[in-house]
Amino acid sequence: MSKVRCRLDILLAQRAMTLVQLSERVGLSTVNLSILKNNHAKAIRFSTLETICKELDCTIGELLVLSAR
C-alpha cells in the first residue's frame, strides 16, 4: 500500500531550523506542524502547503513524497 509521507523533519534539519521557529514564521501552531511532521495528518490545506513551502524555499514534491510502505 502506498502512503504520502512528510519530509518536514529533513527539510528543517537541512535549514538548521526548529519546528518552533517554523511555527512562528508561518503562523501555524507547533502542535499542528508536529502532527504533519510525524505523518499523523489526515489532510492539509493547499494554503498551508504553500505557506510552509514558501518559508522553507522548497517545492511540495520535496515536502511530501509517495512512499511504497
Secondary structure, DSSP 8 states (H G I E B T S, - for coil): --EEEE-HHHHHHHTT--HHHHHHHHT--HHHHHHHHTT--S---HHHHHHHHHHHT--HHHHEEEE--
